[in-house]
Amino acid sequence: MSTVEFRIEDEEFFVDGKLIELPYTVGDVLEFGGVLVVRVEPPVGVIFNRNVFAIARAGEIVWQIAESPHGTEADKPYVGIFRNKDEGLVAANWNGVDYLVSLESGSVVATSFNK
């Protein structure tokens, strides 16, 4: 499958030339098999814990990540996304837990605690 073209211009996110409406500024983007996984950065003081999205080549949002089931704080956004050694998607959370993310649904399973 070919690479999905995207760009960030003046804090706006475009996929194959189409503007994609996201709630906040894009922080990270990874491609997995023609789907872009995008982490947005909510402003300080705004609670938005489901801040990772999968976006298809056509521009539709396929899923929004599940909220972290761990931690007692109300504000616990994902602070980074990366590929693990098995080419899976991992989302690092503010609460110190790394989650393996289902590329089909956005559901999460804890993989490690880092604090």
C-alpha positions in Angstrom: 0.0 0.0 0.0 1.3 3.5 -0.8 2.2 6.1 1.7 -0.6 8.5 2.8 0.4 12.1 2.0 -0.2 14.6 4.8 1.0 18.0 5.9 0.6 20.4 8.8 0.3 24.0 7.7 -0.5 26.9 10.0 -1.6 24.4 12.7 -4.1 22.8 10.2 -3.9 19.1 9.2 -4.3 17.9 5.6 -4.6 14.4 4.3 -4.1 14.0 0.5 -4.8 17.7 0.2 -8.1 17.6 2.3 -8.4 19.6 5.5 -9.2 17.3 8.4 -11.0 19.0 11.3 -9.4 18.0 14.6 -10.1 19.5 18.0 -6.5 20.6 18.8 -3.1 21.1 17.3 -1.4 17.9 15.9 1.5 16.7 18.0 2.5 13.3 16.4 1.6 11.4 13.3 2.4 7.8 12.4 1.2 5.7 9.4 0.0 2.1 9.8 -1.1 0.5 6.6 -2.7 3.5 4.9 -4.2 4.8 8.1 -2.7 7.8 9.9 -2.6 7.8 13.7 -2.6 11.3 15.0 -2.1 12.6 18.6 -3.4 16.0 19.3 -2.2 18.3 22.1 -5.0 19.9 24.1 -4.1 23.3 25.7 -3.0 23.5 29.3 -6.1 23.5 31.6 -8.3 21.6 29.1 -9.1 18.0 29.9 -9.2 15.9 26.7 -8.0 12.4 27.5 -9.0 10.7 24.2 -6.5 12.7 22.2 -5.4 10.0 19.6 -7.3 9.4 16.4 -7.0 7.1 13.4 -7.7 8.8 10.1 -8.3 6.9 6.8 -6.8 8.1 3.5 -10.2 9.5 2.5 -10.1 11.7 5.6 -12.7 10.1 7.8 -11.9 9.4 11.5 -11.9 5.7 11.9 -11.6 5.7 15.7 -10.7 7.8 18.7 -8.5 6.1 21.4 -10.1 4.8 24.6 -9.4 6.8 27.7 -6.7 5.4 30.1 -8.4 3.1 32.6 -5.6 3.8 35.1 -4.8 6.8 37.4 -6.9 8.9 39.7 -6.4 12.2 38.1 -9.1 13.6 35.8 -6.5 14.9 33.4 -4.5 12.0 31.9 -3.9 12.6 28.2 -1.6 10.6 25.9 1.7 12.3 25.6 3.3 10.3 22.8 2.7 7.6 20.2 5.4 5.2 18.8 5.9 1.8 17.2 7.0 -1.0 19.3 9.5 -3.7 18.2 6.6 -5.7 16.7 5.4 -2.7 14.6 2.4 -2.2 16.9 1.1 1.1 18.1 1.9 2.2 21.6 0.5 5.3 23.3 2.4 6.7 26.3 0.2 8.3 28.9 0.8 11.2 31.3 0.1 8.8 34.2 3.2 6.8 33.3 1.5 3.8 31.6 2.3 2.7 28.1 -0.6 1.1 26.2 -0.7 -1.2 23.2 -3.4 0.3 21.0 -5.7 -1.8 18.8 -5.3 -0.5 15.2 -8.8 -1.7 14.5 -10.7 -0.1 17.3 -8.5 2.2 19.4 -9.0 0.1 22.5 -6.0 0.0 24.9 -4.2 -2.7 26.9 -1.5 -1.7 29.4 2.0 -2.9 28.5 4.3 -1.2 31.0 4.5 1.3 33.8 7.3 3.9 33.5 7.2 6.1 36.6 
